[in-house]
Amino acid sequence: MIGLKRGTVKLCEHEVQWEVEAQNTINRLKHILGDVIKDIQHVGSTSIISIKAKPIIDIALAVDDFNEILSFTKELELNGFFYRPNSQPSIKDQLLFACGNFYEGTGDLQTHFVHVVRTNSMDWINYIYFRDYLNAKPSIAKEYEELKVSLAEQFSSENGRVGYLNGKHNFIIHTLRKALAESYLGKIVDIKINMPIGSVLSGHQNITYPINHGFLPNIFNSFGKELGIYLIGVDIPVEKYTAQIVGIVHRYNDDEDKLIAVPEGLSYTYSEIFEAIHFQEQYYKSELELYSHI
């Protein structure tokens, strides 16, 4: 089954046909748009193996310039892809094209959404990370399915879509944070230090940094903040450092997580790391996760 009455919420068991239809749609768009497309992939719940989903195919399409794809608006519409300006007022820096006989004026079904984003933007990264993370973590995917089922029951009536989407928001944001942070576990990264040893936290004169703290330049979380890092094992103030990511601090009452980095070849116990970051993490409800392969 593919397609759902506009505004309604209904979940179906996962179908292999969804992936087939997604690939057919991708091929059609490639034929129309050619080199304008820098990347294009099947995303959303129908791309997550084995979980229930609304039977609507979501496609993420990356372009360098929105004006390039807007120049194809007429041709896209002739092929069943209808541009929907202002249909997502809360979502910035994306374009939406939709398919279904609702848009053709002959029925009430929506079948596909094509989300156009900028190449390598956080919107693109979020679509891919969320899909890949849930496919790699069946237990998290199951949690997501259970939430969706509960929300679908709560917002099953016509025009329940807004409540359904709002209900998923916090889960998606938290999952994207974990997916982004976990993607760096075990990797060697270049850190820019913004709070070297001895720095005093602005507005908090009682917090002095006993370790270096920095971030990954141009790597942003879902709230637009550069991904922060505690650097352990370097006993002098530094401006930059190359180190290995060995853990994550998941914060449950804040909008960012922190990575833990150490010089390559060094290792620390859970207790040693926890003690090193306690100066700041004592003010948060947080959990320390260490990379198991170090």
ZAVO-566662 format. One record per residue (C-alpha): x, y, z; residue in one letter; residue number from 1. Coordinates in pm, whole numbers. Example, Ala and Ser with C-alpha at 12.3 -4.5 7.8 and 13.67 -1.06 7.14 Angstrom:
// ZAVO-566662
ATOM     east    north       up   code   pos
ATOM     1230     -450      780      a     1
ATOM     1367     -106      714      s     2
This chain:
// ZAVO-566662
ATOM     east    north       up   code   pos
ATOM        0        0        0      m     1
ATOM      126      347      -91      i     2
ATOM      -71      664      -24      g     3
ATOM     -277      815      254      l     4
ATOM     -563     1060      271      k     5
ATOM     -427     1408      333      r     6
ATOM     -426     1504      701      g     7
ATOM     -487     1155      837      t     8
ATOM     -254      930     1036      v     9
ATOM     -246      556      969      k    10
ATOM       46      317     1018      l    11
ATOM      105        6      808      c    12
ATOM      339     -289      846      e    13
ATOM      669     -240      665      h    14
ATOM      656     -340      298      e    15
ATOM      943     -424       63      v    16
ATOM      745     -243     -205      q    17
ATOM      824       86      -33      w    18
ATOM     1193       56     -115      e    19
ATOM     1112      -48     -473      v    20
ATOM      886      254     -516      e    21
ATOM     1147      484     -359      a    22
ATOM     1413      368     -605      q    23
ATOM     1173      409     -898      n    24
ATOM     1100      764     -780      t    25
ATOM     1471      840     -744      i    26
ATOM     1534      719    -1098      n    27
ATOM     1251      936    -1232      r    28
ATOM     1390     1243    -1057      l    29
ATOM     1741     1173    -1185      k    30
ATOM     1604     1152    -1537      h    31
ATOM     1431     1490    -1499      i    32
ATOM     1695     1683    -1304      l    33
ATOM     2023     1524    -1412      g    34
ATOM     2333     1689    -1265      d    35
ATOM     2127     1931    -1056      v    36
ATOM     2099     1644     -809      i    37
ATOM     2413     1608     -595      k    38
ATOM     2270     1324     -387      d    39
ATOM     1929     1162     -348      i    40
ATOM     1817      895     -103      q    41
ATOM     1514      723       44      h    42
ATOM     1458      854      399      v    43
ATOM     1183      869      659      g    44
ATOM     1004      583      830      s    45
ATOM      944      383      512      t    46
ATOM     1325      356      480      s    47
ATOM     1363      207      829      i    48
ATOM     1352     -170      804      i    49
ATOM     1081     -359      991      s    50
ATOM      896      -72     1162      i    51
ATOM      544       42     1092      k    52
ATOM      507      364      897      a    53
ATOM      263      586      720      k    54
ATOM      258      456      360      p    55
ATOM      404      775      215      i    56
ATOM      749      769       52      i    57
ATOM      996     1035      166      d    58
ATOM     1290     1127      -56      i    59
ATOM     1575     1361       43      a    60
ATOM     1728     1542     -253      l    61
ATOM     2045     1752     -219      a    62
ATOM     2124     2044     -449      v    63
ATOM     2382     2322     -444      d    64
ATOM     2136     2595     -539      d    65
ATOM     1759     2598     -484      f    66
ATOM     1712     2817     -791      n    67
ATOM     1839     2534    -1009      e    68
ATOM     1561     2298     -906      i    69
ATOM     1299     2574     -906      l    70
ATOM     1377     2624    -1274      s    71
ATOM     1241     2270    -1327      f    72
ATOM      912     2336    -1145      t    73
ATOM      695     2310    -1458      k    74
ATOM      863     1992    -1583      e    75
ATOM      843     1836    -1239      l    76
ATOM      473     1912    -1217      e    77
ATOM      413     1755    -1559      l    78
ATOM      571     1440    -1412      n    79
ATOM      358     1445    -1098      g    80
ATOM      588     1634     -856      f    81
ATOM      404     1943     -731      f    82
ATOM      593     2229     -564      y    83
ATOM      443     2317     -224      r    84
ATOM      576     2658     -116      p    85
ATOM      492     2768      239      n    86
ATOM      356     2424      329      s    87
ATOM      615     2383      607      q    88
ATOM      642     2728      771      p    89
ATOM      835     2591     1070      s    90
ATOM     1102     2432      846      i    91
ATOM     1355     2672      700      k    92
ATOM     1601     2616      416      d    93
ATOM     1407     2333      254      q    94
ATOM     1180     2302      -47      l    95
ATOM      898     2051      -67      l    96
ATOM      754     1872     -368      f    97
ATOM      463     1630     -324      a    98
ATOM      290     1360     -526      c    99
ATOM      -59     1211     -520      g   100
ATOM     -398     1262     -674      n   101
ATOM     -479     1524     -409      f   102
ATOM     -231     1755     -583      y   103
ATOM     -354     1652     -925      e   104
ATOM     -706     1756     -820      g   105
ATOM     -860     1414     -881      t   106
ATOM     -866     1265     -529      g   107
ATOM     -748     1297     -170      d   108
ATOM     -429     1085     -155      l   109
ATOM      -73     1188      -82      q   110
ATOM      189      933     -191      t   111
ATOM      535     1094     -191      h   112
ATOM      721     1386      -36      f   113
ATOM     1046     1510     -188      v   114
ATOM     1247     1718       60      h   115
ATOM     1497     1939     -123      v   116
ATOM     1789     2052       93      v   117
ATOM     2131     2202       37      r   118
ATOM     2424     1969      -23      t   119
ATOM     2599     1865      301      n   120
ATOM     2365     2081      510      s   121
ATOM     2256     1974      859      m   122
ATOM     1913     1898      713      d   123
ATOM     2073     1648      475      w   124
ATOM     2292     1499      748      i   125
ATOM     1994     1465      983      n   126
ATOM     1784     1277      728      y   127
ATOM     2066     1028      664      i   128
ATOM     2186      991     1023      y   129
ATOM     1835      927     1158      f   130
ATOM     1765      657      901      r   131
ATOM     2103      486      935      d   132
ATOM     2106      503     1314      y   133
ATOM     1766      339     1352      l   134
ATOM     1848       71     1095      n   135
ATOM     2169       -4     1289      a   136
ATOM     1990        1     1629      k   137
ATOM     1680     -223     1616      p   138
ATOM     1597     -157     1981      s   139
ATOM     1587      220     1920      i   140
ATOM     1383      164     1604      a   141
ATOM     1136      -40     1812      k   142
ATOM     1107      247     2063      e   143
ATOM     1033      480     1774      y   144
ATOM      769      245     1638      e   145
ATOM      601      217     1978      e   146
ATOM      591      596     2007      l   147
ATOM      445      626     1656      k   148
ATOM      177      367     1732      v   149
ATOM       79      549     2051      s   150
ATOM       62      883     1872      l   151
ATOM     -131      735     1578      a   152
ATOM     -396      612     1820      e   153
ATOM     -409      951     1989      q   154
ATOM     -424     1150     1665      f   155
ATOM     -607      908     1436      s   156
ATOM     -880     1149     1331      s   157
ATOM     -869     1362     1021      e   158
ATOM     -632     1658     1060      n   159
ATOM     -438     1472     1329      g   160
ATOM     -111     1499     1139      r   161
ATOM       17     1809     1323      v   162
ATOM      -26     1652     1665      g   163
ATOM      136     1332     1541      y   164
ATOM      441     1519     1407      l   165
ATOM      477     1732     1721      n   166
ATOM      465     1420     1936      g   167
ATOM      767     1271     1756      k   168
ATOM      980     1586     1778      h   169
ATOM     1165     1526     2105      n   170
ATOM     1245     1163     2020      f   171
ATOM     1386     1264     1681      i   172
ATOM     1600     1544     1826      i   173
ATOM     1741     1321     2101      h   174
ATOM     1812     1041     1852      t   175
ATOM     1988     1276     1611      l   176
ATOM     2210     1398     1894      r   177
ATOM     2312     1042     1979      k   178
ATOM     2359      945     1615      a   179
ATOM     2586     1242     1544      l   180
ATOM     2798     1190     1855      a   181
ATOM     2826      813     1813      e   182
ATOM     2939      854     1453      s   183
ATOM     3269      993     1588      y   184
ATOM     3344      714     1837      l   185
ATOM     3691      572     1772      g   186
ATOM     3783      840     1517      k   187
ATOM     4087     1067     1518      i   188
ATOM     3974     1430     1501      v   189
ATOM     4121     1781     1497      d   190
ATOM     3993     1978     1795      i   191
ATOM     3982     2355     1826      k   192
ATOM     4014     2454     2193      i   193
ATOM     3784     2731     2315      n   194
ATOM     3828     2679     2691      m   195
ATOM     4191     2587     2771      p   196
ATOM     4296     2466     3115      i   197
ATOM     4248     2745     3370      g   198
ATOM     3963     2918     3182      s   199
ATOM     3671     3045     3388      v   200
ATOM     3324     2983     3250      l   201
ATOM     3155     3313     3164      s   202
ATOM     2889     3398     3421      g   203
ATOM     2999     3115     3648      h   204
ATOM     3305     3228     3844      q   205
ATOM     3301     2906     4046      n   206
ATOM     3368     2690     3737      i   207
ATOM     3733     2677     3632      t   208
ATOM     3834     2430     3363      y   209
ATOM     4085     2170     3495      p   210
ATOM     4100     2016     3145      i   211
ATOM     4094     2155     2793      n   212
ATOM     3756     2188     2625      h   213
ATOM     3700     2244     2255      g   214
ATOM     3481     2158     1960      f   215
ATOM     3481     2013     1611      l   216
ATOM     3488     2309     1370      p   217
ATOM     3189     2323     1134      n   218
ATOM     3028     2011     1281      i   219
ATOM     2691     2120     1419      f   220
ATOM     2429     1937     1622      n   221
ATOM     2057     1960     1551      s   222
ATOM     2038     2283     1753      f   223
ATOM     2307     2451     1543      g   224
ATOM     2583     2426     1806      k   225
ATOM     2929     2300     1718      e   226
ATOM     2993     1960     1875      l   227
ATOM     3175     2009     2207      g   228
ATOM     3466     1795     2330      i   229
ATOM     3638     1736     2662      y   230
ATOM     4009     1672     2599      l   231
ATOM     4156     1447     2869      i   232
ATOM     4522     1356     2910      g   233
ATOM     4676     1685     2801      v   234
ATOM     4798     1867     3112      d   235
ATOM     4883     2207     2962      i   236
ATOM     4662     2468     2794      p   237
ATOM     4652     2422     2418      v   238
ATOM     4486     2601     2126      e   239
ATOM     4427     2292     1913      k   240
ATOM     4489     1921     1937      y   241
ATOM     4449     1599     1738      t   242
ATOM     4306     1320     1950      a   243
ATOM     4088     1008     1946      q   244
ATOM     3721     1013     2045      i   245
ATOM     3670      749     2318      v   246
ATOM     3335      840     2469      g   247
ATOM     3021     1052     2481      i   248
ATOM     2847     1239     2757      v   249
ATOM     2473     1219     2691      h   250
ATOM     2294     1507     2860      r   251
ATOM     1925     1458     2930      y   252
ATOM     1846     1809     3056      n   253
ATOM     2043     2009     2801      d   254
ATOM     2037     2055     2424      d   255
ATOM     2387     1922     2356      e   256
ATOM     2599     1616     2420      d   257
ATOM     2978     1620     2466      k   258
ATOM     3248     1400     2316      l   259
ATOM     3544     1268     2517      i   260
ATOM     3885     1275     2347      a   261
ATOM     4228     1150     2458      v   262
ATOM     4571     1145     2290      p   263
ATOM     4596      843     2062      e   264
ATOM     4738      542     2247      g   265
ATOM     4626      651     2593      l   266
ATOM     4339      491     2781      s   267
ATOM     4138      588     3086      y   268
ATOM     3887      408     3305      t   269
ATOM     3525      509     3338      y   270
ATOM     3597      646     3687      s   271
ATOM     3895      850     3568      e   272
ATOM     3697     1013     3289      i   273
ATOM     3393     1070     3508      f   274
ATOM     3612     1242     3770      e   275
ATOM     3779     1462     3505      a   276
ATOM     3450     1599     3370      i   277
ATOM     3265     1615     3703      h   278
ATOM     3354     1984     3745      f   279
ATOM     3089     2068     3486      q   280
ATOM     2874     1757     3444      e   281
ATOM     2771     1773     3812      q   282
ATOM     2523     2040     3704      y   283
ATOM     2354     1816     3447      y   284
ATOM     2166     1490     3438      k   285
ATOM     2410     1302     3219      s   286
ATOM     2534      956     3127      e   287
ATOM     2885      860     3016      l   288
ATOM     2921      610     2732      e   289
ATOM     3267      475     2642      l   290
ATOM     3380      332     2312      y   291
ATOM     3406      -44     2365      s   292
ATOM     3685     -102     2110      h   293
ATOM     3949      117     2273      i   294
